[in-house]
Amino acid sequence: MSVLEYNRRAWDKAVERGSEWTIPVGPEVIAAARRGEWSIVLTPTKPVPRAWFPASLAGCDVLCLAGGGGQQGPTLAAAGARVTVFDNSPAQLAQDQLVAEREGLEIRTVQGDMADLSVFADASFDLIVHPCSNLFVPDVRPVWREAYRVLRPDGELLAGFTNPALYLFDMQLHDHGVLQVRHKLPYSDLTHLRPEELRRYQDDLQPMEYSHTLDDQIGGQLDAGFVLVGFYEDTWAGMALAEYMPCYLATRARKP
C-alpha cells in the first residue's frame, strides 16, 4: 500500500476518532463569518493575520489545499469566498460537505494528492490556504510547484508547517515531557522508527509523518517562483519542546 493510500485510511480513521482537526465548525462560527467576524489557523493556535487576506473575500477563488475537516473552508465560504477544498481523505471532505449542506454554503470538494493538482487548470485560484499538512507527504517541493501553477498572478499561498527540529526527539518520551534527541534529520516514520514501533503505529492507523528541511519548506517556495511577504511562528501548549522554542511556522508567499 502506498503512503498516499495509507494516510487516506489513517485520516478517515481520525475523523471516526474525533481528532480536533476533523471537527467541523458550528453554526455560530458561520453566522459570525457572514457578519465579517472570522479567523482561521494555519498552525495549531495563532490566527492568521487579517492583513494576509484581501480586504474582501467576495468573489475570491480560494483553494483549501490538504485542508479538509469542515473548518477553514466553510468559514471562508461564509465570509464570501468561492471555496474549493482539496484533500486526500474522503471522510475529511465529508465534514466540509456536512457544513455546506447544514448552512446553505456552496463549497466544491475534490479528493486527491496535494502534490498533484492536475485536476485544476493553470491560474485557477486567487488564494491558497494550506494548513499544517505537508508533514504527511515524503516530498514537499512538488506541492509548492503545483501551488504556484494553479495560482493567478499576484495570487498568494498561505502555508503552515512543522518546525523540523521537533523531529529530533523521541516522540514517545516527548509525549511524557522528556526531551531526548534520537533522530537525524530529515525524519521519516518509515525509516526512523524501530520495527515494533512502526507496527504499532500502523496497527493503530496513525498517519505516517515526515520532517522537511527548511531548505525544502521555505527554499522550495522560493525555487517554485514565490516571493515571501509574511512569516510568523506558533507553538502548542502541552508540548515539551514548546517550553523552549516555537514548533510551527507559517509563510505568506506571493506569485509575481
ROKE-628895 format. One record per residue (C-alpha): residue number from 1; residue in three letters; x, y, z. Coordinates in pm, 1 decimal. Last residue first. Layout:
<atoms>
@kolgu:NUM	gupa:ala	x:X	y:Y	z:Z
...
</atoms>
This chain:
<atoms>
@kolgu:256	gupa:pro	x:458.7	y:3769.5	z:-905.0
@kolgu:255	gupa:lys	x:316.7	y:3470.6	z:-711.7
@kolgu:254	gupa:arg	x:305.2	y:3576.5	z:-347.9
@kolgu:253	gupa:ala	x:406.3	y:3381.9	z:-37.1
@kolgu:252	gupa:arg	x:273.9	y:3417.3	z:317.4
@kolgu:251	gupa:thr	x:451.5	y:3178.6	z:549.9
@kolgu:250	gupa:ala	x:366.1	y:2999.6	z:872.4
@kolgu:249	gupa:leu	x:591.1	y:2817.1	z:1117.8
@kolgu:248	gupa:tyr	x:532.2	y:2564.3	z:1395.4
@kolgu:247	gupa:cys	x:728.2	y:2429.3	z:1693.7
@kolgu:246	gupa:pro	x:822.2	y:2758.7	z:1855.4
@kolgu:245	gupa:met	x:1107.8	y:2719.7	z:2104.3
@kolgu:244	gupa:tyr	x:1194.0	y:2626.5	z:2462.0
@kolgu:243	gupa:glu	x:872.9	y:2548.9	z:2650.4
@kolgu:242	gupa:ala	x:721.0	y:2438.3	z:2319.7
@kolgu:241	gupa:leu	x:963.0	y:2143.6	z:2318.0
@kolgu:240	gupa:ala	x:761.0	y:1970.9	z:2590.5
@kolgu:239	gupa:met	x:433.6	y:2008.0	z:2403.8
@kolgu:238	gupa:gly	x:145.4	y:2099.3	z:2633.9
@kolgu:237	gupa:ala	x:72.8	y:2433.9	z:2476.5
@kolgu:236	gupa:trp	x:121.9	y:2442.0	z:2100.1
@kolgu:235	gupa:thr	x:356.2	y:2696.4	z:1946.3
@kolgu:234	gupa:asp	x:349.1	y:2945.5	z:1662.6
@kolgu:233	gupa:glu	x:593.6	y:3129.4	z:1438.1
@kolgu:232	gupa:tyr	x:528.3	y:3404.9	z:1184.0
@kolgu:231	gupa:phe	x:612.9	y:3497.8	z:825.1
@kolgu:230	gupa:gly	x:499.2	y:3734.0	z:550.1
@kolgu:229	gupa:val	x:597.4	y:3855.3	z:202.2
@kolgu:228	gupa:leu	x:787.4	y:3559.0	z:62.3
@kolgu:227	gupa:val	x:821.1	y:3579.5	z:-315.8
@kolgu:226	gupa:phe	x:718.5	y:3263.2	z:-497.1
@kolgu:225	gupa:gly	x:888.3	y:3118.4	z:-804.0
@kolgu:224	gupa:ala	x:899.0	y:2746.2	z:-725.8
@kolgu:223	gupa:asp	x:1257.0	y:2795.8	z:-604.1
@kolgu:222	gupa:leu	x:1132.2	y:3045.5	z:-346.0
@kolgu:221	gupa:gln	x:868.4	y:2802.7	z:-219.5
@kolgu:220	gupa:gly	x:1125.8	y:2524.1	z:-204.6
@kolgu:219	gupa:gly	x:1365.4	y:2747.2	z:-13.2
@kolgu:218	gupa:ile	x:1099.1	y:2783.6	z:254.2
@kolgu:217	gupa:gln	x:985.0	y:2424.3	z:308.2
@kolgu:216	gupa:asp	x:1259.9	y:2244.4	z:116.5
@kolgu:215	gupa:asp	x:1554.2	y:2442.1	z:257.7
@kolgu:214	gupa:leu	x:1368.6	y:2449.4	z:588.7
@kolgu:213	gupa:thr	x:1413.9	y:2073.3	z:583.1
@kolgu:212	gupa:his	x:1109.1	y:1853.1	z:576.2
@kolgu:211	gupa:ser	x:1000.1	y:1617.0	z:851.9
@kolgu:210	gupa:tyr	x:790.5	y:1320.7	z:750.0
@kolgu:209	gupa:glu	x:482.7	y:1163.4	z:907.0
@kolgu:208	gupa:met	x:283.5	y:841.1	z:857.1
@kolgu:207	gupa:pro	x:-71.6	y:878.9	z:984.1
@kolgu:206	gupa:gln	x:-164.4	y:656.4	z:1281.0
@kolgu:205	gupa:leu	x:-368.0	y:354.4	z:1174.2
@kolgu:204	gupa:asp	x:-338.1	y:178.8	z:1513.7
@kolgu:203	gupa:asp	x:-183.1	y:-130.1	z:1354.4
@kolgu:202	gupa:gln	x:34.2	y:107.3	z:1151.6
@kolgu:201	gupa:tyr	x:169.3	y:293.4	z:1450.5
@kolgu:200	gupa:arg	x:219.5	y:-27.5	z:1649.1
@kolgu:199	gupa:arg	x:397.9	y:-190.5	z:1355.4
@kolgu:198	gupa:leu	x:623.0	y:114.4	z:1317.5
@kolgu:197	gupa:glu	x:717.6	y:94.3	z:1684.0
@kolgu:196	gupa:glu	x:799.6	y:-277.3	z:1655.6
@kolgu:195	gupa:pro	x:1017.3	y:-213.3	z:1350.8
@kolgu:194	gupa:arg	x:1203.7	y:75.4	z:1518.7
@kolgu:193	gupa:leu	x:1101.1	y:412.1	z:1385.3
@kolgu:192	gupa:his	x:1340.4	y:612.6	z:1171.1
@kolgu:191	gupa:thr	x:1280.7	y:473.2	z:821.7
@kolgu:190	gupa:leu	x:903.3	y:463.7	z:779.4
@kolgu:189	gupa:asp	x:831.1	y:736.0	z:1034.9
@kolgu:188	gupa:ser	x:1051.6	y:967.8	z:827.9
@kolgu:187	gupa:tyr	x:1294.6	y:1231.9	z:955.2
@kolgu:186	gupa:pro	x:1526.2	y:1472.0	z:777.7
@kolgu:185	gupa:leu	x:1703.8	y:1484.0	z:1014.2
@kolgu:184	gupa:lys	x:1893.1	y:1253.8	z:1248.7
@kolgu:183	gupa:his	x:1677.4	y:1111.6	z:1524.6
@kolgu:182	gupa:arg	x:1714.5	y:1045.0	z:1897.0
@kolgu:181	gupa:val	x:1749.5	y:1364.2	z:2097.0
@kolgu:180	gupa:gln	x:1579.4	y:1317.2	z:2432.9
@kolgu:179	gupa:leu	x:1329.6	y:1575.7	z:2552.1
@kolgu:178	gupa:val	x:1106.6	y:1421.6	z:2820.5
@kolgu:177	gupa:gly	x:758.1	y:1563.0	z:2882.0
@kolgu:176	gupa:his	x:567.9	y:1235.4	z:2854.4
@kolgu:175	gupa:asp	x:469.7	y:1293.8	z:2490.6
@kolgu:174	gupa:his	x:835.0	y:1374.9	z:2428.3
@kolgu:173	gupa:leu	x:931.9	y:1028.0	z:2551.1
@kolgu:172	gupa:gln	x:710.1	y:867.9	z:2286.4
@kolgu:171	gupa:met	x:829.0	y:1128.0	z:2035.4
@kolgu:170	gupa:asp	x:1198.9	y:1053.0	z:2069.1
@kolgu:169	gupa:phe	x:1336.0	y:1388.6	z:1962.3
@kolgu:168	gupa:leu	x:1493.5	y:1534.9	z:1651.5
@kolgu:167	gupa:tyr	x:1153.5	y:1550.1	z:1484.1
@kolgu:166	gupa:leu	x:1051.4	y:1874.2	z:1654.7
@kolgu:165	gupa:ala	x:1351.5	y:2047.7	z:1497.6
@kolgu:164	gupa:pro	x:1174.4	y:2021.6	z:1160.8
@kolgu:163	gupa:asn	x:943.7	y:2312.4	z:1255.8
@kolgu:162	gupa:thr	x:604.2	y:2193.9	z:1139.6
@kolgu:161	gupa:phe	x:417.3	y:2367.3	z:860.0
@kolgu:160	gupa:gly	x:163.3	y:2638.3	z:785.1
@kolgu:159	gupa:ala	x:103.8	y:2787.6	z:441.4
@kolgu:158	gupa:leu	x:-68.4	y:3093.6	z:298.5
@kolgu:157	gupa:leu	x:-15.6	y:3096.8	z:-79.5
@kolgu:156	gupa:glu	x:-94.6	y:3418.1	z:-263.3
@kolgu:155	gupa:gly	x:-218.9	y:3528.1	z:-603.6
@kolgu:154	gupa:asp	x:-49.4	y:3827.0	z:-767.9
@kolgu:153	gupa:pro	x:-53.3	y:3633.7	z:-1098.0
@kolgu:152	gupa:arg	x:-313.2	y:3355.5	z:-1071.6
@kolgu:151	gupa:leu	x:-239.8	y:3046.9	z:-864.5
@kolgu:150	gupa:val	x:-266.4	y:2695.2	z:-1011.4
@kolgu:149	gupa:arg	x:99.1	y:2677.8	z:-1115.9
@kolgu:148	gupa:tyr	x:243.9	y:2814.8	z:-792.4
@kolgu:147	gupa:ala	x:50.3	y:2562.8	z:-583.8
@kolgu:146	gupa:glu	x:172.6	y:2283.5	z:-812.7
@kolgu:145	gupa:arg	x:534.4	y:2387.4	z:-766.9
@kolgu:144	gupa:trp	x:493.2	y:2422.8	z:-390.0
@kolgu:143	gupa:val	x:336.7	y:2077.7	z:-350.5
@kolgu:142	gupa:pro	x:603.2	y:1926.7	z:-579.2
@kolgu:141	gupa:arg	x:866.2	y:2056.3	z:-332.6
@kolgu:140	gupa:val	x:712.3	y:1885.0	z:-30.8
@kolgu:139	gupa:asp	x:847.3	y:1532.6	z:-77.3
@kolgu:138	gupa:pro	x:756.2	y:1247.3	z:159.7
@kolgu:137	gupa:val	x:397.0	y:1361.3	z:218.2
@kolgu:136	gupa:phe	x:215.3	y:1367.3	z:555.5
@kolgu:135	gupa:leu	x:422.1	y:1654.0	z:700.6
@kolgu:134	gupa:asn	x:260.4	y:1856.2	z:422.2
@kolgu:133	gupa:ser	x:-46.2	y:1900.4	z:640.6
@kolgu:132	gupa:cys	x:-10.0	y:2210.5	z:855.6
@kolgu:131	gupa:pro	x:-267.7	y:2441.8	z:693.9
@kolgu:130	gupa:his	x:-254.3	y:2526.9	z:320.8
@kolgu:129	gupa:val	x:-479.8	y:2817.8	z:223.4
@kolgu:128	gupa:ile	x:-438.9	y:2902.8	z:-144.5
@kolgu:127	gupa:leu	x:-560.9	y:3237.1	z:-278.5
@kolgu:126	gupa:asp	x:-655.1	y:3381.6	z:-618.5
@kolgu:125	gupa:phe	x:-718.3	y:3048.1	z:-785.4
@kolgu:124	gupa:ser	x:-739.8	y:2885.0	z:-1129.2
@kolgu:123	gupa:ala	x:-416.3	y:3012.7	z:-1286.5
@kolgu:122	gupa:asp	x:-325.2	y:2684.8	z:-1459.6
@kolgu:121	gupa:ala	x:-608.4	y:2436.3	z:-1479.8
@kolgu:120	gupa:phe	x:-707.8	y:2216.3	z:-1187.5
@kolgu:119	gupa:val	x:-738.2	y:1834.1	z:-1194.0
@kolgu:118	gupa:ser	x:-360.0	y:1829.5	z:-1236.0
@kolgu:117	gupa:leu	x:-321.9	y:1930.0	z:-869.9
@kolgu:116	gupa:asp	x:-70.2	y:1656.6	z:-789.4
@kolgu:115	gupa:ala	x:143.0	y:1709.6	z:-477.6
@kolgu:114	gupa:met	x:-165.9	y:1758.6	z:-258.7
@kolgu:113	gupa:asp	x:-287.1	y:1411.9	z:-364.9
@kolgu:112	gupa:gly	x:-658.7	y:1388.7	z:-438.6
@kolgu:111	gupa:gln	x:-1023.2	y:1428.0	z:-342.9
@kolgu:110	gupa:val	x:-1214.9	y:1735.0	z:-457.5
@kolgu:109	gupa:thr	x:-1479.6	y:1929.6	z:-263.7
@kolgu:108	gupa:arg	x:-1662.3	y:2232.3	z:-403.9
@kolgu:107	gupa:ile	x:-1827.2	y:2451.4	z:-142.1
@kolgu:106	gupa:glu	x:-2150.8	y:2644.6	z:-189.6
@kolgu:105	gupa:leu	x:-2295.7	y:2720.7	z:152.9
@kolgu:104	gupa:gly	x:-2651.3	y:2652.5	z:271.1
@kolgu:103	gupa:glu	x:-2551.4	y:2616.8	z:634.7
@kolgu:102	gupa:arg	x:-2622.4	y:2249.9	z:702.1
@kolgu:101	gupa:glu	x:-2540.5	y:2141.5	z:348.3
@kolgu:100	gupa:ala	x:-2209.3	y:2328.1	z:344.0
@kolgu:99	gupa:val	x:-2126.5	y:2214.6	z:696.6
@kolgu:98	gupa:leu	x:-2175.6	y:1848.0	z:605.1
@kolgu:97	gupa:gln	x:-1990.4	y:1890.2	z:275.5
@kolgu:96	gupa:asp	x:-1688.9	y:2021.6	z:466.4
@kolgu:95	gupa:gln	x:-1702.8	y:1722.2	z:701.5
@kolgu:94	gupa:ala	x:-1741.1	y:1489.1	z:402.9
@kolgu:93	gupa:leu	x:-1409.5	y:1618.9	z:272.9
@kolgu:92	gupa:gln	x:-1241.0	y:1485.4	z:586.7
@kolgu:91	gupa:ala	x:-1409.9	y:1147.7	z:538.9
@kolgu:90	gupa:pro	x:-1299.1	y:1133.4	z:175.5
@kolgu:89	gupa:ser	x:-937.1	y:1186.9	z:285.4
@kolgu:88	gupa:asn	x:-671.7	y:1308.9	z:39.9
@kolgu:87	gupa:asp	x:-793.4	y:1669.3	z:46.9
@kolgu:86	gupa:phe	x:-888.9	y:1957.0	z:-181.8
@kolgu:85	gupa:val	x:-1148.6	y:2208.0	z:-60.1
@kolgu:84	gupa:thr	x:-1267.7	y:2453.7	z:-325.1
@kolgu:83	gupa:val	x:-1410.4	y:2780.0	z:-198.5
@kolgu:82	gupa:arg	x:-1570.6	y:3078.5	z:-370.8
@kolgu:81	gupa:ala	x:-1515.4	y:3335.5	z:-97.6
@kolgu:80	gupa:gly	x:-1785.0	y:3539.5	z:77.9
@kolgu:79	gupa:ala	x:-1710.6	y:3518.3	z:451.2
@kolgu:78	gupa:ala	x:-1936.0	y:3211.3	z:472.9
@kolgu:77	gupa:ala	x:-1710.6	y:3044.2	z:216.6
@kolgu:76	gupa:leu	x:-1403.5	y:3133.7	z:421.8
@kolgu:75	gupa:thr	x:-1550.6	y:2974.4	z:733.8
@kolgu:74	gupa:pro	x:-1671.6	y:2670.2	z:538.8
@kolgu:73	gupa:gly	x:-1321.9	y:2605.2	z:400.5
@kolgu:72	gupa:gln	x:-1119.2	y:2669.8	z:716.5
@kolgu:71	gupa:gln	x:-1302.0	y:2420.8	z:942.6
@kolgu:70	gupa:gly	x:-1501.7	y:2138.2	z:786.3
@kolgu:69	gupa:gly	x:-1223.5	y:1880.8	z:805.8
@kolgu:68	gupa:gly	x:-1045.3	y:1918.4	z:474.7
@kolgu:67	gupa:gly	x:-742.3	y:2140.6	z:425.1
@kolgu:66	gupa:ala	x:-499.6	y:1947.0	z:206.9
@kolgu:65	gupa:leu	x:-511.0	y:2265.3	z:-1.9
@kolgu:64	gupa:cys	x:-803.3	y:2494.1	z:78.5
@kolgu:63	gupa:leu	x:-824.5	y:2660.6	z:-263.6
@kolgu:62	gupa:val	x:-983.5	y:3005.4	z:-269.4
@kolgu:61	gupa:asp	x:-1139.8	y:3189.6	z:-564.4
@kolgu:60	gupa:cys	x:-1222.7	y:3540.2	z:-437.0
@kolgu:59	gupa:gly	x:-1565.7	y:3664.9	z:-546.7
@kolgu:58	gupa:ala	x:-1630.2	y:3836.1	z:-215.7
@kolgu:57	gupa:leu	x:-1325.6	y:3778.2	z:5.3
@kolgu:56	gupa:ser	x:-1297.0	y:4147.7	z:86.3
@kolgu:55	gupa:ala	x:-993.0	y:4334.2	z:218.5
@kolgu:54	gupa:pro	x:-784.6	y:4053.5	z:69.8
@kolgu:53	gupa:phe	x:-621.9	y:3825.4	z:327.2
@kolgu:52	gupa:trp	x:-278.4	y:3840.9	z:492.0
@kolgu:51	gupa:ala	x:-379.2	y:4162.8	z:668.2
@kolgu:50	gupa:arg	x:-628.8	y:3952.6	z:865.0
@kolgu:49	gupa:pro	x:-333.3	y:3793.9	z:1043.9
@kolgu:48	gupa:val	x:-370.3	y:3412.3	z:1052.4
@kolgu:47	gupa:pro	x:-491.0	y:3311.2	z:1397.4
@kolgu:46	gupa:lys	x:-228.4	y:3153.6	z:1625.6
@kolgu:45	gupa:thr	x:-323.2	y:2816.4	z:1777.7
@kolgu:44	gupa:pro	x:-227.3	y:2499.5	z:1592.4
@kolgu:43	gupa:thr	x:-81.7	y:2635.7	z:1268.0
@kolgu:42	gupa:leu	x:-266.7	y:2753.8	z:957.1
@kolgu:41	gupa:val	x:-549.1	y:2900.0	z:1163.6
@kolgu:40	gupa:ile	x:-872.8	y:3072.6	z:1066.5
@kolgu:39	gupa:ser	x:-1046.4	y:3396.4	z:1164.1
@kolgu:38	gupa:trp	x:-1394.8	y:3541.0	z:1132.0
@kolgu:37	gupa:glu	x:-1621.5	y:3834.3	z:1208.8
@kolgu:36	gupa:gly	x:-1748.0	y:3968.7	z:874.6
@kolgu:35	gupa:arg	x:-2115.1	y:3923.9	z:961.5
@kolgu:34	gupa:arg	x:-2129.2	y:3609.8	z:747.0
@kolgu:33	gupa:ala	x:-1825.6	y:3488.1	z:937.9
@kolgu:32	gupa:ala	x:-2015.4	y:3532.0	z:1266.1
@kolgu:31	gupa:ala	x:-2305.6	y:3318.6	z:1142.1
@kolgu:30	gupa:ile	x:-2062.5	y:3050.9	z:1019.7
@kolgu:29	gupa:val	x:-1884.0	y:3036.5	z:1353.7
@kolgu:28	gupa:glu	x:-2216.8	y:3022.8	z:1543.0
@kolgu:27	gupa:pro	x:-2337.2	y:2735.7	z:1322.7
@kolgu:26	gupa:gly	x:-2052.8	y:2512.1	z:1445.7
@kolgu:25	gupa:val	x:-1716.5	y:2443.6	z:1285.1
@kolgu:24	gupa:pro	x:-1650.0	y:2088.8	z:1172.6
@kolgu:23	gupa:ile	x:-1440.7	y:1851.4	z:1387.3
@kolgu:22	gupa:thr	x:-1161.9	y:1682.9	z:1188.4
@kolgu:21	gupa:trp	x:-857.9	y:1869.6	z:1320.1
@kolgu:20	gupa:glu	x:-965.2	y:1801.2	z:1680.5
@kolgu:19	gupa:ser	x:-949.9	y:1427.7	z:1613.6
@kolgu:18	gupa:gly	x:-1294.4	y:1272.0	z:1653.7
@kolgu:17	gupa:arg	x:-1198.4	y:904.8	z:1635.1
@kolgu:16	gupa:glu	x:-1404.9	y:844.0	z:1319.9
@kolgu:15	gupa:val	x:-1247.0	y:1150.2	z:1161.8
@kolgu:14	gupa:ala	x:-903.3	y:1016.9	z:1255.7
@kolgu:13	gupa:lys	x:-994.1	y:686.7	z:1089.1
@kolgu:12	gupa:asp	x:-1056.5	y:863.8	z:758.8
@kolgu:11	gupa:trp	x:-723.6	y:1032.3	z:822.6
@kolgu:10	gupa:ala	x:-547.0	y:697.0	z:859.7
@kolgu:9	gupa:arg	x:-720.0	y:547.9	z:554.4
@kolgu:8	gupa:arg	x:-601.4	y:836.1	z:337.1
@kolgu:7	gupa:asn	x:-260.9	y:813.5	z:504.2
@kolgu:6	gupa:tyr	x:-228.5	y:452.3	z:388.6
@kolgu:5	gupa:glu	x:-337.7	y:528.9	z:33.8
@kolgu:4	gupa:leu	x:-92.7	y:815.8	z:-5.6
@kolgu:3	gupa:val	x:185.6	y:619.5	z:164.8
@kolgu:2	gupa:ser	x:134.0	y:343.9	z:-93.2
@kolgu:1	gupa:met	x:0.0	y:0.0	z:0.0
</atoms>
